[in-house]
């Protein structure tokens, strides 16, 4: 079943018991999130948001309005599912909806820095039996009072008892705080809002890591705390996103334009300054790459994995003087994307995100 999105997804969930794919924070939009990839809270059960797109209405560079789906303009439909905003302005979409229970489980554990290795060891064990409806975020940052902490947010699309059973092991590691709750599904993404609050200059990057290890965790911790301690970027963090990515990765790379179908933990890195700090963005780019470099070195990250998640790659997504990064992020799909670009936007009117250069 699908629903033409008009800002009423919460109502649809409450009335019909259905939901679309939601982003990780409430500020995340729908269309940009979807066409750039669409990792979300239900990735383990439903895959990427773009894999749930049925049809889109697209305004092309010449002003034409076309419908793209499997039957009409199928080449454009293939390209916008992962190729982002490179082909036109998408003004309407038809998307799949899924059965969704009313409330879901969430629990946040907060640990002192000396618990880092114990927590990561337990997380590594948990991943061996991780269910498709389970998700953990491991956050390396400062708490609101300015103290370094490791926060673990566990989420499960289930009732409270099932959630407690899945994540009780983390309550045995002497956390500073243990905050379980059962919340409405549509409110779940708001738990990430503090990491994207207004009033700050941010630069983000990301990378996939082949394997989560204690040494990798320590290297990431040391790198982000070094930045926090030596600069005014006190809101910086590293988040290890541990979704069940097997369903997303099972889709062939050539099925859509999205090429980063990697079944590995994802490290999200963000350097955050107050907006009034002079030169903060330029320095943030340097620092975010420094943290990413430490993680890539510890994880022996390949070039493909190192491109990370396209929607969390500020440092490279805006580069317009070369298509090096577009080639990297789209991989084997890039030549085909160039052909679609030549057909629908040969003059590169749309060029703000991993700009694709049309084929000759």
BAKEFI-906896 format. One record per residue (C-alpha): residue number from 1; residue in one letter; chain; z, x, y. Coordinates in Angstrom, 1 decimal. Layout:
BEGIN
<NUM A A <Z X Y>> ...
//
This chain:
BEGIN
<1 X A <0.0 0.0 0.0>> <2 X A <-0.6 1.2 3.5>> <3 X A <0.2 0.3 7.0>> <4 X A <-1.6 1.1 10.3>> <5 X A <1.0 3.0 12.3>> <6 X A <2.1 1.5 15.6>> <7 X A <5.6 2.9 16.0>> <8 X A <7.2 0.4 13.7>> <9 X A <7.9 2.4 10.5>> <10 X A <11.7 1.9 10.8>> <11 X A <11.1 -1.9 10.8>> <12 X A <8.8 -1.7 7.8>> <13 X A <11.5 0.3 5.9>> <14 X A <14.2 -2.2 6.8>> <15 X A <12.2 -5.4 6.1>> <16 X A <9.9 -4.4 3.2>> <17 X A <11.8 -1.5 1.7>> <18 X A <8.8 0.9 2.2>> <19 X A <8.5 4.1 4.1>> <20 X A <5.9 6.6 5.3>> <21 X A <6.4 10.4 5.1>> <22 X A <8.8 11.5 7.8>> <23 X A <9.1 15.0 9.4>> <24 X A <12.2 17.1 9.3>> <25 X A <13.4 16.1 12.8>> <26 X A <13.2 12.9 14.7>> <27 X A <11.2 14.5 17.5>> <28 X A <8.4 15.3 15.1>> <29 X A <5.4 13.0 15.7>> <30 X A <3.3 11.3 13.1>> <31 X A <-0.4 12.3 13.5>> <32 X A <0.1 16.0 14.5>> <33 X A <2.6 16.4 11.7>> <34 X A <0.3 14.8 9.2>> <35 X A <-3.0 16.6 10.0>> <36 X A <-1.3 20.0 10.2>> <37 X A <0.3 19.7 6.8>> <38 X A <3.2 17.4 6.7>> <39 X A <6.2 18.9 4.9>> <40 X A <8.8 16.2 5.0>> <41 X A <12.0 14.9 3.5>> <42 X A <10.2 13.4 0.5>> <43 X A <7.8 16.3 -0.3>> <44 X A <9.2 16.6 -3.9>> <45 X A <8.4 13.0 -4.7>> <46 X A <5.3 12.3 -2.6>> <47 X A <3.8 15.7 -1.7>> <48 X A <2.5 16.5 1.8>> <49 X A <2.0 13.8 4.5>> <50 X A <-1.7 14.6 4.6>> <51 X A <-2.0 13.8 0.9>> <52 X A <-0.9 10.3 1.8>> <53 X A <-3.6 9.7 4.5>> <54 X A <-6.1 7.0 3.6>> <55 X A <-8.3 6.8 6.7>> <56 X A <-8.4 7.9 10.4>> <57 X A <-10.2 6.9 13.5>> <58 X A <-11.3 10.0 15.4>> <59 X A <-12.7 10.4 19.0>> <60 X A <-15.2 13.2 18.8>> <61 X A <-16.0 15.8 21.5>> <62 X A <-19.1 13.8 22.5>> <63 X A <-17.1 10.6 23.0>> <64 X A <-18.2 8.9 19.7>> <65 X A <-15.5 7.1 17.8>> <66 X A <-15.8 7.4 14.0>> <67 X A <-13.9 6.4 11.0>> <68 X A <-13.2 9.1 8.5>> <69 X A <-12.2 8.4 4.9>> <70 X A <-13.4 9.1 1.4>> <71 X A <-16.5 6.8 2.0>> <72 X A <-17.3 7.4 5.6>> <73 X A <-17.6 10.9 7.2>> <74 X A <-15.9 12.3 4.1>> <75 X A <-16.5 15.9 5.3>> <76 X A <-14.5 15.1 8.5>> <77 X A <-11.8 13.4 6.4>> <78 X A <-11.5 16.5 4.2>> <79 X A <-11.3 18.7 7.3>> <80 X A <-8.6 16.8 9.3>> <81 X A <-6.3 16.9 6.3>> <82 X A <-5.0 20.4 7.2>> <83 X A <-7.5 21.4 9.8>> <84 X A <-5.3 19.9 12.5>> <85 X A <-6.6 19.1 15.9>> <86 X A <-9.8 21.1 15.6>> <87 X A <-12.2 18.2 15.2>> <88 X A <-11.3 15.4 17.6>> <89 X A <-8.5 13.2 18.9>> <90 X A <-7.1 11.0 16.2>> <91 X A <-6.1 7.6 17.6>> <92 X A <-5.4 5.6 14.5>> <93 X A <-4.5 6.2 10.9>> <94 X A <-4.0 4.3 7.7>> <95 X A <-1.4 5.8 5.5>> <96 X A <0.2 5.1 2.1>> <97 X A <3.7 3.7 2.1>> <98 X A <6.2 4.2 -0.7>> <99 X A <9.2 2.3 -2.1>> <100 X A <12.3 3.7 -0.4>> <101 X A <15.9 2.8 -0.9>> <102 X A <17.9 1.8 2.2>> <103 X A <20.3 4.7 2.4>> <104 X A <20.4 8.3 1.1>> <105 X A <22.9 11.0 0.4>> <106 X A <23.5 14.0 2.8>> <107 X A <26.2 16.6 2.8>> <108 X A <26.7 19.6 5.1>> <109 X A <28.9 22.5 4.0>> <110 X A <29.8 25.2 6.5>> <111 X A <30.8 28.7 5.3>> <112 X A <32.2 31.9 6.8>> <113 X A <29.8 34.9 6.8>> <114 X A <31.7 36.5 3.9>> <115 X A <30.6 33.7 1.6>> <116 X A <26.9 34.4 2.1>> <117 X A <26.4 36.1 -1.3>> <118 X A <28.4 33.6 -3.2>> <119 X A <26.5 30.6 -1.7>> <120 X A <23.1 32.1 -2.3>> <121 X A <24.0 32.9 -5.9>> <122 X A <25.0 29.3 -6.4>> <123 X A <21.8 28.1 -4.7>> <124 X A <19.7 30.2 -7.0>> <125 X A <21.4 28.6 -10.0>> <126 X A <20.9 25.1 -8.5>> <127 X A <17.2 25.7 -8.1>> <128 X A <16.8 26.1 -11.8>> <129 X A <17.5 22.4 -12.3>> <130 X A <16.5 21.0 -8.9>> <131 X A <15.3 17.4 -9.1>> <132 X A <12.3 16.2 -7.2>> <133 X A <14.4 14.1 -4.8>> <134 X A <16.7 17.0 -3.8>> <135 X A <16.4 19.3 -0.8>> <136 X A <18.6 22.0 0.7>> <137 X A <18.4 23.7 4.1>> <138 X A <20.3 27.0 4.4>> <139 X A <20.9 27.8 8.0>> <140 X A <21.9 31.3 9.3>> <141 X A <23.0 30.9 12.9>> <142 X A <26.0 30.4 15.3>> <143 X A <28.2 27.3 15.3>> <144 X A <28.6 25.4 18.6>> <145 X A <31.7 27.4 19.3>> <146 X A <29.7 30.7 19.1>> <147 X A <30.9 31.9 15.7>> <148 X A <28.4 33.1 13.0>> <149 X A <28.2 30.7 10.1>> <150 X A <26.1 29.8 7.1>> <151 X A <25.5 26.1 7.0>> <152 X A <24.1 24.3 3.9>> <153 X A <22.7 20.8 4.3>> <154 X A <22.0 19.1 1.0>> <155 X A <20.0 15.9 0.7>> <156 X A <19.2 13.6 -2.1>> <157 X A <17.2 10.3 -2.2>> <158 X A <20.0 8.6 -4.1>> <159 X A <23.3 6.8 -4.0>> <160 X A <26.5 8.6 -3.0>> <161 X A <27.8 9.3 -6.5>> <162 X A <24.5 10.9 -7.7>> <163 X A <24.4 13.1 -4.6>> <164 X A <28.0 14.2 -5.1>> <165 X A <27.3 15.0 -8.7>> <166 X A <24.2 17.1 -7.8>> <167 X A <25.9 19.2 -5.1>> <168 X A <29.6 19.3 -6.0>> <169 X A <29.2 23.0 -7.0>> <170 X A <29.0 23.9 -3.3>> <171 X A <32.3 22.3 -2.5>> <172 X A <34.0 24.8 -4.9>> <173 X A <33.0 27.8 -2.8>> <174 X A <35.8 27.2 -0.2>> <175 X A <33.7 25.9 2.7>> <176 X A <35.2 25.7 6.2>> <177 X A <33.8 22.1 6.3>> <178 X A <32.5 19.7 3.7>> <179 X A <30.9 16.6 5.3>> <180 X A <29.3 14.2 2.8>> <181 X A <27.8 10.9 3.9>> <182 X A <25.5 8.1 3.0>> <183 X A <23.1 7.3 5.8>> <184 X A <20.0 5.1 6.5>> <185 X A <16.8 6.9 5.3>> <186 X A <15.2 6.6 8.7>> <187 X A <18.2 8.4 10.3>> <188 X A <18.0 11.4 7.9>> <189 X A <15.6 13.4 10.0>> <190 X A <17.9 13.2 13.0>> <191 X A <20.3 15.6 11.3>> <192 X A <17.9 18.4 12.3>> <193 X A <17.7 17.5 15.9>> <194 X A <20.3 20.0 17.2>> <195 X A <17.8 22.8 16.2>> <196 X A <15.1 21.4 18.5>> <197 X A <17.1 20.0 21.4>> <198 X A <15.5 20.0 24.9>> <199 X A <16.3 22.6 27.5>> <200 X A <15.4 25.8 25.7>> <201 X A <12.5 28.2 25.4>> <202 X A <11.6 28.6 21.7>> <203 X A <9.2 30.6 19.6>> <204 X A <8.9 29.9 15.9>> <205 X A <7.4 31.6 12.9>> <206 X A <7.7 31.2 9.2>> <207 X A <7.0 32.9 5.9>> <208 X A <7.1 32.0 2.2>> <209 X A <9.2 34.1 -0.1>> <210 X A <8.4 34.6 -3.8>> <211 X A <11.9 34.5 -4.9>> <212 X A <15.3 33.8 -3.3>> <213 X A <17.7 36.7 -3.8>> <214 X A <21.0 37.8 -2.5>> <215 X A <19.5 40.9 -1.0>> <216 X A <16.9 38.8 0.9>> <217 X A <19.7 36.6 2.2>> <218 X A <21.6 39.6 3.5>> <219 X A <18.5 41.1 5.1>> <220 X A <17.8 37.8 6.9>> <221 X A <21.4 37.4 8.0>> <222 X A <21.5 41.0 9.4>> <223 X A <18.2 40.5 11.2>> <224 X A <19.0 37.2 12.9>> <225 X A <22.6 38.3 13.8>> <226 X A <21.3 41.5 15.3>> <227 X A <19.1 39.4 17.7>> <228 X A <21.9 37.0 18.5>> <229 X A <24.4 39.8 19.2>> <230 X A <22.1 41.9 21.4>> <231 X A <20.3 39.3 23.4>> <232 X A <20.9 36.0 25.2>> <233 X A <19.0 34.2 22.4>> <234 X A <22.2 32.7 21.0>> <235 X A <20.5 29.6 19.6>> <236 X A <18.3 31.6 17.2>> <237 X A <18.3 31.0 13.5>> <238 X A <16.8 31.4 10.1>> <239 X A <16.5 28.4 7.9>> <240 X A <15.6 28.6 4.2>> <241 X A <13.9 25.3 3.3>> <242 X A <14.3 24.7 -0.4>> <243 X A <12.2 21.6 -1.1>> <244 X A <10.8 20.8 -4.5>> <245 X A <7.3 22.0 -3.7>> <246 X A <5.7 21.6 -7.2>> <247 X A <3.9 18.3 -6.4>> <248 X A <2.5 19.7 -3.1>> <249 X A <1.4 22.9 -4.9>> <250 X A <-0.3 21.1 -7.8>> <251 X A <-3.1 19.8 -5.6>> <252 X A <-6.1 22.1 -5.7>> <253 X A <-6.5 24.3 -2.5>> <254 X A <-10.0 23.0 -2.0>> <255 X A <-9.1 19.3 -2.3>> <256 X A <-8.2 19.2 1.4>> <257 X A <-8.4 21.8 4.2>> <258 X A <-4.8 22.6 3.8>> <259 X A <-4.6 26.0 2.0>> <260 X A <-0.8 26.9 2.0>> <261 X A <0.0 25.1 -1.2>> <262 X A <2.7 27.6 -2.2>> <263 X A <5.5 26.7 -4.6>> <264 X A <8.1 29.1 -3.1>> <265 X A <11.0 28.9 -0.7>> <266 X A <10.0 28.7 2.9>> <267 X A <11.8 30.7 5.6>> <268 X A <11.7 29.2 9.1>> <269 X A <12.5 31.6 11.9>> <270 X A <13.2 30.5 15.5>> <271 X A <14.3 32.5 18.5>> <272 X A <15.8 30.3 21.3>> <273 X A <16.6 31.2 24.9>> <274 X A <17.8 29.2 27.8>> <275 X A <14.7 28.2 29.8>> <276 X A <15.9 30.0 32.9>> <277 X A <15.9 33.5 31.3>> <278 X A <13.1 35.5 32.8>> <279 X A <10.4 36.7 30.4>> <280 X A <12.1 34.9 27.6>> <281 X A <9.0 33.7 25.7>> <282 X A <7.4 37.1 25.5>> <283 X A <10.6 38.7 24.3>> <284 X A <11.1 35.8 21.9>> <285 X A <7.8 36.5 20.3>> <286 X A <8.7 40.1 19.7>> <287 X A <12.1 39.2 18.3>> <288 X A <10.9 36.4 16.0>> <289 X A <8.4 38.9 14.5>> <290 X A <11.2 41.4 14.0>> <291 X A <13.2 38.9 12.0>> <292 X A <10.1 37.8 10.0>> <293 X A <9.3 41.4 9.3>> <294 X A <12.7 42.1 7.8>> <295 X A <12.4 39.0 5.6>> <296 X A <8.8 39.9 4.5>> <297 X A <9.9 43.4 3.6>> <298 X A <12.9 42.2 1.6>> <299 X A <10.8 39.6 -0.2>> <300 X A <7.7 41.7 -0.8>> <301 X A <5.7 38.9 0.8>> <302 X A <1.9 38.8 0.3>> <303 X A <-0.5 38.4 3.2>> <304 X A <-1.2 34.8 2.2>> <305 X A <2.5 33.9 1.9>> <306 X A <3.2 35.7 5.2>> <307 X A <1.2 33.2 7.1>> <308 X A <3.9 30.6 6.3>> <309 X A <3.8 27.0 7.3>> <310 X A <1.1 26.3 9.8>> <311 X A <3.2 23.9 12.0>> <312 X A <5.9 26.5 12.3>> <313 X A <3.8 29.4 13.4>> <314 X A <3.8 29.5 17.2>> <315 X A <3.2 33.2 17.4>> <316 X A <-0.2 33.0 15.7>> <317 X A <-1.4 29.4 16.0>> <318 X A <-2.2 29.7 19.8>> <319 X A <-4.2 32.9 19.6>> <320 X A <-7.8 32.0 20.8>> <321 X A <-9.5 35.4 21.2>> <322 X A <-10.0 35.9 17.5>> <323 X A <-10.2 33.7 14.4>> <324 X A <-8.3 36.2 12.3>> <325 X A <-5.3 33.9 12.0>> <326 X A <-7.4 30.8 11.4>> <327 X A <-9.1 32.7 8.5>> <328 X A <-5.7 33.6 7.1>> <329 X A <-4.1 30.2 7.3>> <330 X A <-7.1 28.3 6.0>> <331 X A <-8.0 30.9 3.4>> <332 X A <-11.0 30.0 1.1>> <333 X A <-11.4 26.8 3.0>> <334 X A <-12.4 28.5 6.3>> <335 X A <-16.2 28.7 5.7>> <336 X A <-16.4 25.0 4.9>> <337 X A <-14.3 24.2 8.0>> <338 X A <-16.7 26.2 10.1>> <339 X A <-19.5 24.0 8.8>> <340 X A <-17.6 20.8 9.7>> <341 X A <-16.8 22.3 13.1>> <342 X A <-20.5 23.0 13.8>> <343 X A <-21.3 19.4 13.0>> <344 X A <-18.6 17.6 15.0>> <345 X A <-17.5 20.1 17.7>> <346 X A <-20.0 22.9 18.1>> <347 X A <-18.8 23.8 21.6>> <348 X A <-15.2 24.2 20.5>> <349 X A <-13.8 21.5 22.9>> <350 X A <-10.8 21.2 20.6>> <351 X A <-9.4 24.7 20.4>> <352 X A <-5.6 24.7 20.9>> <353 X A <-4.3 25.3 17.3>> <354 X A <-5.7 27.9 14.9>> <355 X A <-9.1 27.4 16.6>> <356 X A <-12.0 27.3 14.1>> <357 X A <-15.2 29.0 15.2>> <358 X A <-18.3 26.9 14.2>> <359 X A <-20.8 28.4 11.8>> <360 X A <-24.1 29.5 13.2>> 
//
